[in-house]
Amino acid sequence: MTLRSGTEVKLSDPATLPHALEAFDTILQNRKPAVFLDYDGCLTPIVQRPEQAVLAEEMRDTLQKLAKVCFVAIVSGRDRANVQQLVKLDELYFAGSHGFDISGPGNLHTEPGGATEVLSALDAAEQELKSESQTIAGVLVERKRYAIAVHYRNVPDGQVEQVKEITRTILARHPQLKKGLGKMVLELKPNLDWHKGKAVLWLLQHFNLDSAEVLPIYIGDDITDEDAFASLQGRGIGILVGRHDENTAANCRLNDVAEVQQLLEKLSKFRS
Ligand SMILES: O=P(O)(O)OC[C@H]1O[C@H](O[C@H]2O[C@H](CO)[C@@H](O)[C@H](O)[C@H]2O)[C@H](O)[C@@H](O)[C@@H]1O
């Protein structure tokens, strides 16, 4: 992958990355953090079904404290309204549907990726997925405004390939959509040049945070977070939580949600 600046993205084996809590004192260097957080696997552990991923009160308190000292945004593959409802903090910014749908305080609402043009393709694909997978036990088709997740976490092993084949076939019918990967999920996303990384850069620019005094920090656990890690290379810090199946563009690591909270607590003590 190549960044817009023309430089190659550096990919590392997560095991070789410095631990973000140990590296913390050298990370900030008098810069003010701007914090971008993925939701599933970062603020809540991965669980069997999306609706079971409820934010712990302690994590909500930590996020509330953090938002008092710096910019905080949740950048999620979930539907924006859904993740807002789970987090329940009006002072945070939210980018849902993998960054296509952004909102926040001061009546901010924008869809800078231009995905409205693919809504009818998403509507059609959603109906087809529901109809063609209905006989397979455990499949969950989750519609977000600008994406569809086809979850197979609860599908018997012997039928997972069938779910993937149905998804591939339906994707092939809709060139306006493209495939996304995640943890036990296939996604149908707008086939547009927009992703979590572009949403992060959009927010930094929109809020005049694109300066040397600000350190953007992105924390996430999944393949879709790689676009955000890549977009911050040479500019900020990317922190991978746990690991996924591939090498990463992050430059630090954390082990789990508990360590994410510890890091956010430390950041919330930031004083300019
Ligand atoms: O970008 P994120 O905020 O991390 O969202 C990514 C996807 O998260 C959800 O699915 C994942 O978490 C579920 C709950 O832990 C789990 O059951 C599922 O297997 C995971 O793939 C969410 O449901 C998706 O819409 C998001 O795209």
The ligand as a MOL file (V3000), in Angstrom:
LIG
                    3D

  0  0  0     0  0            999 V3000
M  V30 BEGIN CTAB
M  V30 COUNTS 27 28 0 0 0
M  V30 BEGIN ATOM
M  V30 1 O -15.0340 -0.9580 13.6270 0
M  V30 2 P -15.6270 -1.6280 14.8250 0
M  V30 3 O -16.2600 -0.6780 15.7730 0
M  V30 4 O -14.6490 -2.5370 15.5130 0
M  V30 5 O -16.7740 -2.5580 14.2360 0
M  V30 6 C -16.4100 -3.7320 13.4840 0
M  V30 7 C -17.5940 -4.6560 13.4480 0
M  V30 8 O -17.9250 -4.8920 14.8190 0
M  V30 9 C -19.0870 -5.6820 15.0730 0
M  V30 10 O -18.8060 -7.0280 14.7530 0
M  V30 11 C -17.7360 -7.5760 15.5100 0
M  V30 12 O -18.0430 -7.5270 16.9110 0
M  V30 13 C -19.1590 -8.3800 17.3130 0
M  V30 14 C -19.3920 -8.1350 18.8040 0
M  V30 15 O -18.2400 -8.3550 19.5490 0
M  V30 16 C -18.8240 -9.8270 17.0010 0
M  V30 17 O -19.9130 -10.6700 17.3730 0
M  V30 18 C -18.5320 -9.9690 15.4950 0
M  V30 19 O -18.1180 -11.2810 15.2130 0
M  V30 20 C -17.4280 -8.9890 15.0860 0
M  V30 21 O -17.2170 -9.0230 13.6740 0
M  V30 22 C -20.2800 -5.1250 14.3450 0
M  V30 23 O -21.3760 -5.9880 14.5110 0
M  V30 24 C -20.0000 -4.8570 12.8660 0
M  V30 25 O -21.0840 -4.1780 12.2850 0
M  V30 26 C -18.7740 -3.9810 12.7450 0
M  V30 27 O -18.4650 -3.7600 11.3770 0
M  V30 END ATOM
M  V30 BEGIN BOND
M  V30 1 2 1 2
M  V30 2 1 2 3
M  V30 3 1 2 4
M  V30 4 1 2 5
M  V30 5 1 5 6
M  V30 6 1 6 7
M  V30 7 1 7 8
M  V30 8 1 7 26
M  V30 9 1 8 9
M  V30 10 1 9 10
M  V30 11 1 9 22
M  V30 12 1 10 11
M  V30 13 1 11 12
M  V30 14 1 11 20
M  V30 15 1 12 13
M  V30 16 1 13 14
M  V30 17 1 13 16
M  V30 18 1 14 15
M  V30 19 1 16 17
M  V30 20 1 16 18
M  V30 21 1 18 19
M  V30 22 1 18 20
M  V30 23 1 20 21
M  V30 24 1 22 23
M  V30 25 1 22 24
M  V30 26 1 24 25
M  V30 27 1 24 26
M  V30 28 1 26 27
M  V30 END BOND
M  V30 END CTAB
M  END
